[in-house]
Amino acid sequence: MHGVTLAGRHPAWLVVLAAILLTGCATTPPTPQQSAYDPIEPANRRVHGFNAQLDRFVAKPLADAYAFVTPRVVRRSVTNFFDNASYPGTILNAALQGKWRQSGRDTGRFLVNTTIGVFGLFDPATPLGLEENDEDFGQTLAVWGAPEGMYIVLPAAGSTTSRDIHSYPLGAVTNVVTYLGGWSVVLPLYALDLINLRANLEQASRFRSEAALDDYSFTRSAYRQYRDSLIFDGDVPEDDPFDDLEDW
């Protein structure tokens, strides 16, 4: 399936925006939970509100300024670079899920884009039939049989679960950017990655703001639906009605 590698690399509120935009041999994954397990919802709502203000007053202004001064073709190359830099995580997790053929093709994609694509700035692999996939350790744990667990909202990072939160450390370890130098190099690069992605997802952000009666419930449902779509490679079991969608 096509996708952008997000979990473990970006704050999950960006994952939610991407989910909205994309929507318009291992153990079989467990059947998705019909409703979110959210025992700390009051605390989660407070953190969600903080994150919304952080996005409004920091992330969005930075992304708008970046988009204003940066041509679309340059943003496309920046996106390609960071997608490629995080791709070893997809290769590893595909293998851990028993998707050996996909893992091999993903390795070919990474090598083609790193070499012919000039360190990932360009994407010659897709025209060659080496399509982009999205795998992370949260999906791997699901394939191994781990349940979704508790819904959590992290400060700055946003939506996750007690299963998906494990994607963050492995995502950092398998991201090439982590090894490009000291913190004076790595942190600005990760900041650029976040600002670039936020700029690319402005349309999804506007849709969420206009569509949601309860922004918290909408975000929680969008995140869970997107994650289940990734885990089941787009073929989510029909008995997954997402009852909590009714909340908004």
Summary of the structure (lengths in Angstrom):
residues: 248
radius of gyration: 17.6
end to end distance: 28.9
largest distance: 50.0
contacts: 772
relative contact order: 0.22
helix: 61%
strand: 3%
